[in-house]
């Protein structure tokens, strides 16, 4: 998404640093197979005389244009405080050689190890290296840490995951994440097709461009071919063996982000006792520029971390709490927030002794502390359930969040608590335990947790889902026996949330959740069996006196490079209902604008439209469509890419269609179509 610094008196722009900074562009890092990777390096001008540690960000999003603005906000800052800060384009992206084969490939990791070798050998480097990154860069920081390079001393991983199957954009709870699997593939499908810069690489740019377009696959084909947790997903999932990550890890997330759950697993399971976690109210962004507010002085926090582990300076981070998190106050539902009132809290252990589990049982539409009599409730399929529940991974854009859930509650079975008698704070993962049966051999259960205000508004605060054929294993699922009772647990996304006195909680259960989950092959009716085995389990945190001592500096960033806006950003997100034909459609359009970088003359822009259709009573009518248009060029060099991606199904098969068209100026120079049929496996 477009990097945008929100105007705020609470954010300080730094122009002068303790050490003067030199920016070295178009650095070529040689690989052992003859390929070269493109990098930009910021370092103190006296680094040869006074060597410094190196910090690397290693991502595929194009340092010379797409991330150039955001890179300028933090890399010079780190360099100005005594580091060599390096931004490298992954092989097959930006100006780097080659093809980007897949997410998080072994080749990507191997290249990273060679980059660390190269950095450690430079005369301006002390030999100590760190890695950091948000999203992709957070993922591969963890993955490279698990490769145990002796010069890699620590990492900061933001908005990432330790589990590529269970907690990423492809599958959730063993279900196809319909909202994001095709969208993310379509995004990288378009991104990977962008050309190198002729002014940097010379005439070979065009041959490389055509090679990229011809040979870079639509990644959704790989992802959908692996519908179960297998070696494909275990690769790059550090949860398979946490002991491989021996160095200190600073894991950072936000409650609006799609990857916050990993922070809890990492701080609980990583072997290095000095690993820490931080969770704020933020979307998928760096905390010094993130929304909703409060943002924090995260670059200063990063320097405390790097000074400790790369320079050996005692900055006090070893004594910091294991987890610092932000408990949000209750708010009425909005599709975006500028600010989330709340408070910072500190836990010196995780799992924390400050958190206790409380159960609320389901009983005739209510949540109650008392174990109810044994009854059963029928939960029918309503295919349009889920349209108003927001996006999986908000980037802080308008319209990303869920609207009032009273709209959705009519499509689900809902259980509501009595008004809370006092304020309570939830920190961690809510769990919904259920005794359940299904009338089909394949089914899933989606669970929403909402806070209900005294005035009736219902705010989504967490959700989760489970493919019931996976209730024992994501690797070895089994078809359900129709009508047989199963005891299952659905883990909901972790939250830090206050429920005020007088407010209620709602649990909504459904066998449908479009477009988050791809529908089951047939319409499903679930039966919930009320009693001791069907209950909501809440992690209730008791406030601590030391919570009041948590504070952060005002955010600082470096002065970003200048840009000229050619076209402003625009976002629309509409739901329509064809009442005659019973068709529901969500159309999400994002114009990310177009801008010119005077520093290098590059002009770039993009638009993205995503459409999700479904017809009432027909799970096989589900259809996802994603379109991208990307422009990139300067002066007489102008390129445009147009992509279309589509995913449909029948009872046994998924159908994928991807098309790519490329233009130089107004002339079409490339066109290709990919079609793929992939059998459904327990989804």
C-alpha positions in Angstrom: 0.0 0.0 0.0 1.0 3.6 -0.4 3.3 5.0 2.3 1.6 8.1 3.8 2.8 10.1 6.8 -0.1 11.5 8.7 0.3 15.1 9.6 0.6 15.3 13.3 2.2 17.4 16.0 3.0 14.2 17.7 5.5 13.1 15.0 8.9 14.7 14.8 10.8 14.9 11.5 14.5 14.6 11.9 16.9 16.3 9.5 20.2 16.2 11.4 21.6 13.1 13.0 24.4 12.4 15.4 26.5 11.1 12.4 26.5 12.5 8.9 24.9 10.0 6.5 25.8 9.0 2.9 23.3 7.2 0.6 24.9 4.9 -1.9 22.5 3.8 -4.6 22.6 1.0 -7.1 25.0 -1.2 -5.2 25.4 -4.7 -6.7 25.8 -7.6 -4.3 27.2 -10.7 -6.1 25.7 -14.2 -5.5 27.7 -17.4 -5.9 25.8 -18.4 -9.0 26.7 -15.2 -10.9 23.5 -13.3 -10.2 23.6 -9.8 -8.8 21.1 -8.3 -6.3 20.4 -4.6 -6.2 20.7 -2.7 -3.0 20.8 0.8 -1.5 23.0 1.5 1.5 22.8 4.3 4.0 25.8 4.6 6.3 27.8 7.1 8.3 30.3 9.0 6.1 33.1 8.0 8.5 32.1 4.3 8.6 35.4 3.1 7.1 37.4 4.8 9.8 34.8 3.9 12.5 33.0 0.6 11.3 29.4 0.1 12.3 27.0 -2.9 12.5 24.8 -3.5 9.5 21.0 -3.8 9.5 19.2 -5.3 6.5 15.7 -5.1 5.1 15.2 -7.7 2.3 11.9 -7.5 0.4 10.5 -7.7 -3.2 8.7 -4.3 -3.4 11.2 -2.2 -5.5 13.5 0.1 -3.6 13.8 2.6 -6.5 10.1 3.4 -6.7 7.4 1.6 -4.8 9.1 1.7 -1.3 11.5 4.6 -2.0 9.4 7.1 0.1 8.9 4.8 3.1 12.6 3.7 2.9 13.7 7.3 3.2 11.8 7.7 6.5 13.7 5.1 8.5 17.0 3.9 6.8 18.7 7.3 7.0 17.6 7.5 10.6 19.3 4.2 11.5 22.4 5.2 9.6 22.5 8.5 11.3 22.6 6.8 14.7 25.6 4.6 13.8 24.5 1.8 11.5 24.9 0.7 7.9 21.2 0.3 6.9 20.7 -1.8 3.7 17.7 -2.2 1.6 17.9 -5.2 -0.8 15.5 -6.2 -3.6 14.9 -9.9 -3.5 16.0 -11.9 -6.6 13.5 -11.4 -9.4 12.2 -8.1 -8.0 13.2 -4.5 -8.7 16.6 -4.2 -10.4 17.8 -7.5 -9.0 18.5 -10.4 -11.5 16.4 -13.4 -12.0 12.9 -14.7 -11.4 11.0 -14.6 -8.1 10.0 -18.2 -7.9 7.6 -18.1 -4.9 7.2 -16.6 -1.4 10.0 -17.5 1.0 11.8 -20.0 -1.2 15.0 -21.7 -0.2 16.7 -19.6 -2.9 15.5 -16.5 -1.1 17.0 -17.6 2.2 20.2 -18.8 0.6 20.7 -15.4 -1.0 20.1 -13.7 2.3 22.9 -15.8 3.9 25.2 -14.7 1.1 24.2 -11.1 1.6 25.1 -11.4 5.3 28.5 -12.8 4.3 29.0 -9.9 2.0 28.0 -7.3 4.6 30.2 -8.8 7.4 33.2 -8.7 5.0 32.9 -5.0 4.2 35.5 -2.6 5.7 32.8 -0.3 7.1 31.1 -3.2 8.9 32.0 -4.5 12.4 30.7 -8.0 11.3 27.6 -7.8 13.4 24.4 -7.9 11.3 20.7 -7.5 12.1 17.6 -8.0 10.0 14.2 -6.3 10.2 11.1 -6.0 8.2 7.3 -5.7 8.1 5.2 -8.4 6.5 7.4 -10.2 3.9 10.6 -8.7 5.5 9.3 -9.8 8.9 8.7 -13.3 7.6 12.1 -13.8 6.0 13.8 -12.2 9.0 12.5 -15.1 11.1 13.3 -17.7 8.4 16.8 -16.5 8.0 17.3 -16.4 11.7 16.4 -20.1 11.8 19.3 -20.7 9.3 21.7 -19.8 12.2 24.2 -17.5 10.5 26.9 -16.7 13.0 27.0 -13.0 12.0 23.2 -12.5 12.4 22.9 -11.3 16.0 19.3 -10.3 16.3 16.1 -9.5 14.3 13.0 -7.2 14.6 10.0 -8.9 12.9 6.8 -6.9 12.4 3.4 -8.1 11.1 4.7 -11.6 10.3 4.0 -15.2 11.1 5.8 -18.3 12.3 3.2 -20.6 10.7 2.8 -20.3 6.9 -0.2 -22.7 6.7 -2.4 -21.9 9.7 -1.7 -18.2 10.0 -1.2 -16.5 6.7 -3.2 -15.2 3.7 -3.7 -18.7 2.2 -5.6 -20.8 4.8 -7.2 -20.1 8.1 -8.4 -22.9 10.4 -7.9 -25.3 7.4 -10.3 -23.3 5.2 -9.3 -21.5 2.0 -9.0 -17.8 2.9 -11.1 -16.7 0.0 -10.8 -13.0 0.7 -7.0 -13.0 0.4 -5.6 -16.1 -1.3 -6.5 -15.0 -4.8 -6.1 -11.3 -4.0 -2.5 -11.7 -2.7 -1.6 -14.0 -5.6 -3.0 -11.4 -8.0 -1.0 -8.7 -6.3 2.3 -10.5 -6.6 1.3 -11.7 -10.1 1.2 -8.0 -11.1 4.1 -6.8 -9.0 6.5 -9.5 -10.2 5.8 -8.5 -13.8 7.2 -5.0 -13.4 10.5 -4.3 -15.3 13.9 -3.4 -14.2 14.9 0.3 -14.7 16.8 0.8 -18.0 18.8 3.7 -16.4 20.2 1.2 -13.8 20.6 -2.1 -15.7 20.9 -0.8 -19.3 19.5 -2.5 -22.4 19.2 -5.9 -20.8 16.1 -4.6 -18.9 13.7 -5.6 -21.7 14.9 -9.2 -22.1 14.7 -9.6 -18.3 11.2 -8.1 -18.4 9.9 -10.6 -20.9 11.6 -13.4 -19.0 9.8 -12.4 -15.8 6.4 -12.1 -17.5 6.8 -15.5 -19.2 8.1 -17.5 -16.3 6.8 -16.0 -13.1 3.8 -18.1 -12.2 0.5 -17.1 -10.7 1.4 -18.2 -7.1 -2.2 -19.2 -6.3 -1.6 -22.3 -8.4 1.1 -23.5 -6.0 -0.9 -22.5 -2.9 -4.1 -24.2 -4.0 -2.2 -27.4 -4.9 -1.3 -27.7 -1.2 -4.6 -27.6 0.6 -3.2 -29.6 3.6 -0.4 -28.8 5.9 2.6 -30.5 4.3 6.3 -30.0 3.6 5.5 -27.1 1.3 4.1 -25.0 4.2 6.4 -26.4 6.8 9.3 -24.8 4.9 9.7 -21.3 6.2 7.4 -22.0 9.2 9.7 -21.5 12.2 7.1 -23.0 14.5 8.3 -26.4 13.2 11.4 -26.0 15.3 11.6 -22.8 17.4 15.0 -24.0 18.8 16.6 -23.0 15.4 16.0 -19.3 16.3 18.6 -18.8 19.0 19.1 -15.1 18.7 17.0 -12.4 20.5 13.8 -11.6 18.6 11.7 -8.4 18.9 8.2 -9.4 17.6 5.8 -6.5 16.8 2.1 -6.4 15.8 -1.1 -4.5 15.9 -4.7 -5.4 16.8 -6.0 -4.3 13.4 -3.3 -6.3 11.6 -3.9 -9.9 10.3 -0.7 -11.3 11.9 -0.9 -10.4 15.6 -1.4 -14.0 16.8 2.2 -14.9 16.0 3.5 -12.4 18.6 2.1 -14.6 21.4 3.4 -17.8 20.0 6.9 -16.4 19.4 7.4 -14.9 22.9 6.1 -18.1 24.5 8.2 -20.5 22.4 11.4 -18.9 21.2 14.3 -20.2 23.3 16.2 -16.9 23.8 15.0 -15.5 27.1 15.5 -11.9 25.8 13.0 -12.2 23.0 10.2 -9.6 23.5 6.8 -8.7 22.1 5.0 -5.4 21.4 1.4 -5.0 20.3 -0.3 -1.7 19.6 -3.7 -0.7 18.2 -2.2 -0.5 14.7 -3.0 -1.9 11.2 -0.4 -3.5 8.9 2.3 -0.7 9.2 5.4 0.4 11.1 4.4 1.7 14.6 6.0 5.2 14.1 3.6 6.0 11.2 0.8 3.5 11.8 -2.9 4.2 12.3 -5.0 4.2 14.4 -3.2 6.4 16.9 -1.4 6.3 19.3 1.7 5.7 17.2 4.9 5.4 19.2 8.6 6.3 18.8 9.4 3.0 17.4 12.6 4.0 15.6 13.9 5.0 19.1 12.8 1.6 20.4 14.5 -0.1 17.5 17.8 1.8 18.3 17.6 0.6 21.9 17.2 -3.0 20.6 20.0 -2.7 18.0 22.4 -0.9 20.4 22.0 -3.8 22.9 22.4 -6.7 20.5 24.6 -5.3 17.8 26.8 -2.9 19.8 26.8 -4.5 23.2 25.5 -1.3 24.9 23.4 -1.9 28.0 20.2 -0.1 27.0 17.9 -1.8 29.5 16.0 -3.9 26.9 16.9 -7.1 28.8 14.9 -5.9 31.7 11.9 -4.8 29.6 8.6 -6.7 30.0 8.2 -9.9 28.0 5.1 -8.4 26.4 3.9 -4.8 26.2 0.4 -4.5 24.8 -2.3 -2.0 24.3 -5.7 -2.7 25.9 -8.3 -0.8 23.8 -11.3 0.9 25.2 -14.7 -0.1 23.9 -15.8 1.8 20.8 -18.9 1.8 18.7 -18.4 0.1 15.3 -16.7 2.1 12.6 -15.2 0.9 9.3 -12.0 2.9 10.2 -10.6 4.6 13.2 -8.2 7.5 13.5 -7.5 6.8 17.1 -8.2 4.0 19.6 -8.3 5.2 23.3 -6.9 2.7 25.7 -3.9 2.0 27.9 -0.5 0.2 27.7 0.0 -2.8 30.0 3.1 -4.9 30.8 3.5 -8.6 31.4 6.9 -9.9 32.5 6.0 -13.5 31.6 4.0 -15.1 28.9 1.8 -17.0 29.5 1.1 -14.4 32.1 0.1 -15.1 35.7 -2.0 -11.9 35.4 -4.4 -13.6 33.0 -7.0 -16.1 34.1 -9.5 -18.0 32.1 -13.3 -17.5 32.5 -16.0 -19.6 30.8 -19.4 -18.5 29.6 -21.6 -21.4 28.5 -24.2 -21.2 25.7 -27.8 -21.7 26.7 -30.9 -20.9 24.7 -29.4 -17.8 23.0 -27.6 -16.7 26.1 -24.0 -16.8 27.5 -24.1 -17.8 31.1 -21.6 -18.7 33.8 -23.7 -21.7 34.8 -23.5 -25.0 33.0 -26.9 -25.3 31.3 -29.2 -28.3 30.7 -28.4 -30.4 27.6 -30.2 -29.0 24.6 -29.4 -28.6 20.9 -29.5 -25.7 18.5 -29.7 -25.9 14.7 -27.4 -23.6 12.8 -28.3 -23.3 9.1 -26.2 -22.2 6.1 -26.8 -18.6 4.9 -24.3 -18.0 2.1 -24.3 -14.2 2.4 -23.1 -14.3 6.0 -19.8 -12.4 6.3 -20.0 -9.5 3.8 -19.9 -6.9 6.5 -16.9 -8.2 8.5 -14.1 -6.2 7.0 -10.8 -7.3 5.4 -8.6 -10.0 6.8 -5.5 -7.7 7.0 -6.2 -4.0 7.3 -3.5 -1.6 6.0 -5.1 1.4 7.7 -7.2 2.3 4.6 -10.7 3.8 4.8 -13.3 1.0 4.9 -11.1 -1.9 6.1 -12.9 -2.7 9.3 -16.2 -4.4 10.1 -19.4 -2.4 10.2 -22.2 -2.9 12.8 -22.6 -6.6 13.3 -26.3 -6.4 13.8 -26.4 -6.7 10.0 -24.5 -10.1 10.2 -26.2 -11.4 13.3 -29.4 -12.1 11.5 -27.5 -14.6 9.3 -26.1 -16.6 12.3 -27.0 -18.1 15.6 -26.1 -15.6 18.3 -25.6 -16.1 22.1 -25.6 -12.9 24.3 -24.3 -12.4 27.8 -25.9 -10.4 30.6 -24.5 -6.9 31.0 -21.1 -7.0 32.7 -21.3 -6.0 36.3 -17.8 -4.4 36.2 -15.1 -3.5 33.7 -13.1 -6.4 32.4 -10.0 -6.6 30.2 -9.4 -9.4 27.8 -5.8 -10.1 26.7 -5.0 -13.1 24.6 -6.9 -15.7 22.6 -10.6 -16.3 23.2 -11.6 -19.9 22.6 -14.9 -21.3 21.6 -15.3 -24.9 22.6 -18.2 -26.8 21.0 -19.9 -30.2 20.8 -21.2 -30.2 17.3 -22.5 -32.3 14.4 -23.0 -31.7 10.7 -25.4 -33.1 8.1 -22.6 -33.2 5.5 -19.2 -34.9 5.4 -17.4 -31.6 4.8 -18.2 -28.5 6.9 -16.7 -25.6 8.8 -17.7 -23.5 11.7 -17.1 -19.7 11.9 -17.3 -17.9 15.2 -17.5 -14.1 15.7 -17.0 -12.4 19.1 -18.7 -9.0 19.4 -19.0 -6.3 22.1 -22.6 -5.1 22.3 -23.2 -1.6 23.6 -26.2 -0.7 25.9 -27.6 1.2 22.9 -27.5 -2.0 20.7 -24.6 -1.5 18.4 -22.5 -4.6 17.9 -18.7 -4.3 17.4 -16.7 -7.2 16.0 -13.6 -7.6 18.3 -12.4 -11.1 17.2 -13.2 -14.0 15.0 -12.0 -17.5 14.1 -13.0 -20.5 12.0 -12.3 -24.2 11.8 -12.6 -26.7 9.0 -14.3 -29.5 10.9 -12.6 -32.2 8.8 -9.4 -30.8 10.3 -10.5 -30.9 13.9 -7.7 -33.4 14.8 -5.1 -32.5 12.3 -4.3 -30.0 9.4 -2.1 -32.7 7.9 -4.4 -35.7 8.1 -8.0 -34.5 7.9 -10.9 -37.0 7.9 -14.4 -36.7 6.4 -17.1 -36.2 9.0 -19.7 -38.9 9.8 -23.0 -37.2 9.2 -24.8 -36.6 12.5 -21.9 -37.7 14.7 -21.0 -35.5 17.6 -17.5 -34.0 17.7 -15.8 -32.0 20.4 -13.8 -29.1 18.8 -12.2 -25.9 19.8 -12.0 -22.7 17.6 -9.2 -20.3 18.5 -10.3 -16.7 17.8 -7.8 -14.0 17.0 -6.0 -12.6 20.0 -7.3 -9.3 21.4 -6.5 -6.6 24.0 -10.0 -5.3 24.7 -11.8 -3.7 27.6 -15.5 -4.7 28.1 -17.0 -1.9 30.2 -19.6 -2.3 32.9 -23.1 -2.5 31.3 -21.9 -3.9 28.0 -22.5 -7.4 26.8 -20.6 -10.0 24.7 -22.1 -11.8 21.7 -20.9 -15.1 20.2 -22.2 -15.7 16.6 -21.9 -19.2 15.0 -22.3 -20.1 11.4 -21.2 -22.7 8.8 -20.6 -20.0 6.3 -18.4 -16.9 6.2 -18.1 -15.4 2.7 -15.8 -14.0 1.5 -13.4 -14.9 4.3 -13.9 -18.6 3.9 -14.5 -20.5 0.6 -17.9 -22.2 1.0 -18.2 -25.9 1.7 -19.2 -28.0 -1.4 -22.8 -28.4 -0.1 -25.1 -26.4 2.1 -24.4 -27.4 5.7 -26.6 -27.5 8.8 -24.7 -27.7 12.0 -26.2 -28.8 15.3 -24.7 -27.3 18.5 -25.2 -29.4 21.7 -25.5 -27.1 24.7 -24.0 -28.3 28.0 -20.6 -28.5 29.6 -18.7 -29.0 26.4 -20.0 -25.9 24.5 -18.6 -22.6 26.0 -16.7 -19.4 25.3 -13.4 -19.2 27.2 -12.0 -15.7 27.8 -8.5 -14.7 28.9 -9.3 -12.0 31.6 -6.3 -9.9 32.6 -6.1 -8.3 36.0 -4.7 -4.7 35.9 -1.3 -4.3 37.5 0.3 -1.4 39.3 3.4 -1.5 37.0 1.2 -1.0 33.9 1.2 2.7 34.7 5.0 2.9 34.1 4.8 1.9 30.4 5.4 4.9 28.1 7.0 5.7 24.7 8.7 8.6 23.1 7.1 10.8 20.5 7.6 9.2 17.1 10.6 10.3 15.1 11.2 9.7 11.4 13.8 11.0 8.9 12.8 13.7 6.4 11.2 11.8 3.5 12.1 12.5 -0.1 9.9 14.9 -2.1 7.2 13.6 -4.5 4.7 15.2 -6.9 1.2 13.8 -6.9 -0.1 13.1 -10.3 -3.4 11.3 -9.2 -4.7 11.2 -5.7 -5.7 8.0 -3.8 -9.3 6.8 -3.7 -11.1 3.9 -2.1 -14.6 2.6 -2.5 -16.1 -0.6 -0.9 -19.7 -1.4 -1.8 -22.1 -4.3 -1.2 -25.0 -4.9 -3.5 -27.9 -7.3 -3.4 -29.8 -8.4 -6.6 -33.1 -9.2 -4.8 -34.6 -10.8 -7.9 -31.9 -13.3 -8.5 -30.6 -13.5 -4.9 -27.0 -12.5 -5.9 -24.8 -10.7 -3.4 -21.7 -8.8 -4.5 -18.8 -7.1 -2.7 -16.8 -4.7 -4.9 -13.7 -3.3 -3.4 -11.8 -0.7 -5.5 -8.6 1.0 -4.5 -6.9 3.6 -6.6 -3.5 3.9 -5.0 -2.8 7.1 -6.9 0.1 8.1 -9.2 3.2 10.0 -8.2 6.4 11.3 -9.6 9.8 11.0 -7.8 11.8 14.0 -8.9 15.0 12.4 -7.4 15.1 9.8 -10.2 12.3 10.9 -12.6 10.3 7.7 -12.1 6.5 8.0 -12.3 4.4 5.1 -11.0 0.7 4.3 -10.1 -1.7 1.5 -9.6 -5.4 0.6 -9.3 -6.9 -2.6 -7.9 -10.5 -3.9 -8.0 -11.7 -7.1 -6.2 -15.1 -8.6 -6.6 -16.7 -11.4 -4.5 -20.0 -12.8 -5.7 -22.3 -15.5 -4.2 -25.9 -16.5 -4.7 -28.2 -17.3 -1.9 -28.5 -21.1 -1.2 -25.8 -22.0 -3.7 -22.2 -22.4 -2.3 -21.0 -23.4 -5.7 -21.8 -19.9 -7.1 -18.9 -18.4 -5.1 -16.6 -16.4 -7.4 -13.6 -14.2 -6.7 -12.1 -11.8 -9.3 -9.1 -9.5 -8.9 -7.9 -6.9 -11.4 -4.7 -4.8 -11.3 -3.4 -2.0 -13.5 0.2 -0.8 -12.8 2.0 2.0 -14.6 5.8 2.6 -14.4 8.1 4.8 -16.4 9.9 8.0 -17.0 10.1 10.4 -20.0 10.0 8.3 -23.1 10.1 4.9 -21.2 6.5 4.1 -20.2 5.2 0.6 -19.3 1.8 -0.6 -18.2 0.6 -4.0 -16.9 -3.0 -5.2 -16.7 -3.9 -8.4 -14.9 -7.0 -10.4 -14.3 -7.4 -13.3 -11.8 -10.4 -15.4 -11.2 -11.3 -18.3 -9.0 -14.5 -20.5 -9.1 -15.4 -24.0 -8.2 -17.8 -27.0 -8.5 -18.2 -29.8 -5.9 -14.9 -31.4 -6.8 -12.7 -28.9 -8.4 -11.3 -25.3 -8.2 -10.9 -23.4 -11.5 -8.2 -20.7 -11.8 -7.8 -18.2 -14.6 -5.0 -15.6 -14.8 -4.2 -13.2 -17.6 -1.4 -10.7 -18.1 -1.1 -8.0 -20.7 1.9 -5.7 -21.0 2.2 -2.4 -22.9 5.1 -0.1 -23.9 3.6 3.3 -24.3 0.3 2.4 -25.9 1.5 -0.7 -27.8 0.6 -4.2 -26.4 3.9 -6.2 -26.4 3.0 -9.3 -24.3 -0.1 -11.3 -23.5 -0.5 -14.7 -21.7 -3.2 -16.7 -20.1 -2.8 -19.3 -17.4 -5.6 -21.8 -16.7 -5.5 -24.5 -14.0 -8.0 -27.0 -12.5 -7.1 -28.3 -9.0 -9.1 -31.0 -7.1 -10.7 -29.9 -3.8 -9.3 -31.7 -0.8 -11.5 -31.5 2.3 -12.4 -27.9 1.7 
